[in-house]
């Protein structure tokens, strides 16, 4: 049963790979992700998640977004090294509203803008 569940999950997510750039870009009609993510390209797929600058900004724990915006290279390295933990208790920036996902985040009022990110519309 677990094998079948794993196969179905793999098939479902594999259909997203070719279009992830369209979903992740703020305004895909205006500008795609840079660098673009292309399906069936190992070099491109290796740049997904926190290995891609724009996706890292969206996946970054929202309480560290300010740090990421000030110094994206250092903050991304901290995420990759595990110095900044990506835990379920801290929402990723992409679930908050704003052209830059999470830009309106207020640690005193974490519910404001929550689940209003453009990916969730």
N, C-alpha and C positions, 0 to 999 in steps of 0.2 A: 504494500500500500504506500509506504513512504517513497519508494522508487517512482511510482506513478505520480504522486504529488510533486516530487522534484522535477519530473519531466514536464508536467503541465506548467509549473511555475517558470521553468526555463523557457518554454515556448511562449508564454505570455510576455515575459520581459524581453525576449529577443525581438519582438515586433516593435519595441520602443527605441531600440538602438539607432535605426536609420533616421528617426525624427526627433531625437532628444534635443538637438540644437534648436529646433523650431519651438519646442515647449519651454526650454530653459531661457531662451532669449527674451528680454523684456518686450521688445517690439520686433518680432521676426520679420515683419514686412519692411522694416527700415534697416535692421542690422541683425545678422546671425551671430552666433557665438564666435569669438576670436581668440585663439585659433578654432576653426570649425571642427566638429566631430563628425567623422564619416564612418558609416557602417562598413564592416569587413575590411577595416584598415587597422592593423595591429598598433601602429604608431599613434593613430588617432585615439583608439580605445584606451591606450595606456595613459592618455591625458584626461581621463574622466575623473569625476569625484574631486578629491582635494588635490589632485595633480593638475587640475585646470583652474586658471586664475578666476574666471567668472563663476564657475561652479563652486569653488572654494568659498567665495564671497556669500553664496547662497546657503551653503552647508555649514558655514562657521557658526558656532554657538552665538546667539544674538548678543550675549553679554560681552563677547570679545570682538564684536563687529567694529567698534571704534578703533581698537588696536589694529585690526586687519586693514581698515581704510587708511590708517596712518602709515603702516609699513607692511604691505601685503606679502612681501617675500619672506620676511622674518616670521610673521604670524603663520603663514602657510607651513613653514618648516617646523614651527612649534606644534602645529596640528599633526603633521606627518610623524614627528618624533614622539607624539603622545604627551608633550609638555602641556598642551591645552587638551583637556579631555572632552570628548564628544559623547555626552551622556544623555539619556532620555529625559532627565530632569530639566535640562536646559534646551529650549527649543532652538532649532536652526533659524537663521535669519529669514529664510525663504517663506516662513509661515506668517511673517509680519508684513504689513502694508508698506508701500513706498516704491518709488522708481528704483532706488537701491533698496533691495529687500531688507527690511528691518531698520531703515534709517530713522523711523519715528519711535523706536523702542525707548521706553522709559522704565528703568529698573524699579522705580517706585510704584508703577502701575503696569505690570507685565501683561495684563489682560487687554489693554488698549492696543488695537491693531492686530491682535492675535487671530490667526486664521483668515486674515484679509489680504494675504500676499497674492500677487497676480497669478501665480501658478495654481491657486486654489479657487479662482473665480469660476 
